[in-house]
Amino acid sequence: MNKKREMILAVLGYAGALAGCFGVIMLNRHVMMSLPLIGRMILMPVSYWLIALVPVVIMLLTKEKDPVLRFSKEKVGTQIALGVIAGLIMASAYFWVPYLLGFGSLVDNGSRFTKVWQFAYELFYFIVAVGAVEEIVFRGFLYSKLKNIFQNEWAAIILSSVLFGLFHILIGNILQVCITAILGFIFCLVRYKIKNFSMLSLILLHGVYDFLLALYSSLLFA
């Protein structure tokens, strides 16, 4: 295993993800709102994949064979159920505990949807775009590279989680960075410590988690 090569690829992949995120932000600010609704609905999930573009190209060019990056064809029903259940538990714990203690403003993500089609679209977007992209990049590509570099699972879990948190500095504040890093750490533990919890499970966990926060915020803070 060439650790220097893996380090270079990890840096290139992370830099590419940051550049992709910046591109998404610019599109949202200067292009997205000028489009008709149907155009925004199509472009939003497609453009989010800019974040994964460089890591995915690297994986294709290097013919990456690490099993953590693959989708398993075995026990697909179990994979789906585990992801959905984990997303429900994590979102409920994260939202309802602070809310019931009187700190609802801390978990209000600003979503204010009122129509069924809006919720359906958000679920699609959070799974197909946000969940898939961020899990493939951070719990897939970066975790794999960091584990190869340090030859230590815990080092890969901690560092990939820190990088996941820092990645969100472009769209949040330092509190969000810390919270996201903690979430990344939990996602890693769930992914690599629960039997049959695959990349598909993780994508569903992430997507359902984000969707439920939007759902709860829309219902309670409208």
C-alpha positions in Angstrom: 0.0 0.0 0.0 1.5 3.3 -1.1 0.6 5.7 1.7 1.9 8.7 0.0 -0.3 8.0 -3.0 -3.3 7.5 -0.8 -2.6 10.7 1.0 -2.4 12.7 -2.3 -5.7 11.1 -3.5 -7.4 11.9 -0.2 -6.3 15.5 -0.4 -7.4 15.8 -4.0 -10.7 14.2 -3.3 -11.4 16.4 -0.3 -10.3 19.6 -2.2 -12.6 18.5 -5.0 -15.5 18.1 -2.7 -15.0 21.6 -1.2 -14.7 23.0 -4.7 -17.9 21.2 -5.7 -19.7 22.5 -2.6 -18.6 26.1 -3.5 -20.0 25.5 -7.0 -23.3 24.3 -5.6 -23.5 27.5 -3.4 -22.8 29.7 -6.4 -25.4 28.0 -8.5 -28.0 28.4 -5.7 -27.2 32.1 -5.3 -26.9 33.2 -8.9 -28.7 30.7 -11.1 -31.2 28.6 -9.2 -33.7 31.3 -8.2 -33.9 32.6 -11.8 -35.2 29.2 -13.0 -38.9 28.1 -13.1 -39.9 25.7 -10.3 -39.6 22.6 -12.4 -36.1 23.7 -13.5 -35.0 24.1 -9.9 -36.4 20.8 -8.9 -34.4 19.1 -11.6 -31.2 21.0 -11.2 -30.9 20.9 -7.4 -30.3 17.1 -7.0 -28.2 17.0 -10.2 -25.9 19.9 -9.2 -25.4 18.5 -5.7 -23.4 15.7 -7.3 -20.7 18.2 -8.2 -19.5 17.6 -4.6 -18.8 13.9 -5.4 -17.5 14.5 -8.9 -13.7 14.5 -8.1 -13.9 11.6 -5.5 -15.9 9.5 -7.9 -13.6 10.2 -10.8 -10.6 9.2 -8.6 -12.3 6.0 -7.6 -13.1 5.2 -11.3 -9.5 6.0 -12.5 -7.9 4.0 -9.7 -10.4 1.1 -10.0 -11.0 1.3 -6.3 -11.9 -2.1 -4.9 -12.4 -1.3 -1.2 -15.5 -3.2 -0.1 -16.7 -0.2 2.0 -17.4 1.6 -1.2 -19.5 -1.1 -2.7 -23.3 -1.7 -2.6 -24.1 -5.2 -1.4 -26.8 -7.3 -3.2 -27.4 -9.4 -0.1 -30.2 -8.8 2.3 -31.3 -5.6 0.6 -34.5 -5.5 2.6 -32.5 -5.7 5.8 -30.2 -2.9 4.6 -33.2 -0.7 3.8 -34.9 -1.4 7.1 -31.8 -0.7 9.1 -31.2 2.6 7.4 -34.7 3.9 7.8 -35.0 2.8 11.4 -31.6 4.4 12.3 -32.6 7.6 10.6 -35.9 7.7 12.5 -34.2 7.1 15.9 -31.4 9.6 15.3 -33.6 12.4 14.0 -36.1 11.9 16.8 -33.4 11.9 19.5 -31.7 15.0 18.0 -34.9 17.0 17.6 -37.3 16.0 20.4 -34.9 16.0 23.3 -33.9 19.7 22.9 -37.4 20.6 21.8 -39.1 19.2 24.9 -36.4 20.8 27.1 -37.3 24.2 25.7 -34.4 24.6 23.2 -36.5 24.1 20.1 -34.8 27.0 18.3 -31.5 25.1 18.3 -33.0 22.3 16.2 -35.2 24.4 13.9 -33.6 23.9 10.4 -35.7 26.6 8.9 -37.9 24.4 6.7 -41.5 25.6 6.2 -43.2 23.2 3.8 -47.0 22.9 3.7 -47.8 20.7 0.7 -47.5 17.0 0.4 -45.5 17.2 -2.9 -43.0 19.4 -1.1 -42.3 16.8 1.5 -42.1 14.1 -1.1 -39.6 16.1 -3.1 -37.5 16.8 0.0 -37.4 13.1 0.9 -36.2 12.3 -2.6 -33.7 15.2 -2.6 -32.2 14.3 0.8 -31.8 10.6 -0.1 -30.7 10.8 -3.8 -28.6 14.0 -3.5 -27.5 14.9 0.0 -27.4 11.5 1.6 -25.9 9.6 -1.4 -23.3 12.3 -2.2 -22.1 13.0 1.4 -21.9 9.3 2.4 -20.1 8.2 -0.7 -17.6 11.0 -0.2 -17.1 10.9 3.6 -18.0 7.5 4.9 -16.9 5.9 1.7 -14.0 7.5 -0.2 -12.4 9.5 2.6 -12.8 6.8 5.2 -11.3 4.3 2.9 -8.3 6.5 2.1 -7.7 7.5 5.7 -7.8 3.8 6.9 -5.3 2.9 4.2 -3.0 5.8 5.3 -3.1 5.2 9.1 -3.9 1.5 9.1 -6.3 2.2 12.0 -10.1 2.1 12.0 -10.5 4.6 14.8 -8.2 7.1 13.1 -10.2 6.9 10.0 -13.5 7.3 11.8 -12.4 10.3 13.8 -10.6 12.1 11.0 -13.3 11.5 8.4 -15.8 12.9 10.9 -13.7 16.0 11.6 -13.4 16.6 7.8 -17.1 16.1 7.4 -17.7 18.8 10.0 -15.2 21.2 8.5 -16.8 20.7 5.1 -20.0 22.3 6.4 -18.1 25.6 7.3 -19.0 26.8 3.8 -22.7 26.7 4.6 -22.9 27.0 8.4 -21.2 28.3 11.5 -18.8 26.8 14.0 -21.6 25.3 16.1 -23.0 23.5 13.0 -19.5 22.3 12.2 -19.1 20.7 15.6 -22.6 19.2 15.5 -22.0 17.8 12.0 -18.7 16.3 13.1 -20.4 14.5 16.0 -23.1 13.3 13.6 -20.4 12.1 11.2 -18.8 10.1 14.0 -22.1 8.5 14.9 -22.8 7.7 11.3 -19.4 6.0 11.1 -20.0 3.9 14.2 -23.4 2.8 12.9 -22.0 2.0 9.5 -19.0 -0.1 10.6 -20.3 -1.6 13.9 -23.8 -2.8 12.9 -24.0 -6.0 10.9 -25.6 -5.7 7.5 -25.5 -1.9 7.7 -24.3 -1.1 4.2 -23.6 2.0 2.2 -27.3 1.8 1.1 -28.3 1.8 4.7 -26.1 4.8 5.5 -27.5 6.8 2.6 -31.1 6.1 3.8 -30.1 6.9 7.4 -28.7 10.3 6.3 -31.6 11.1 4.0 -34.3 10.1 6.4 -32.5 12.0 9.2 -32.4 15.2 7.2 -36.0 14.8 5.9 -37.4 14.3 9.4 -35.7 17.4 10.7 -37.4 19.4 7.9 -40.7 17.7 8.6 -40.6 18.4 12.3 -39.6 22.0 11.8 -42.3 22.6 9.2 -45.0 21.1 11.4 -44.0 22.7 14.7 -42.5 26.1 13.8 -44.7 27.2 10.9 
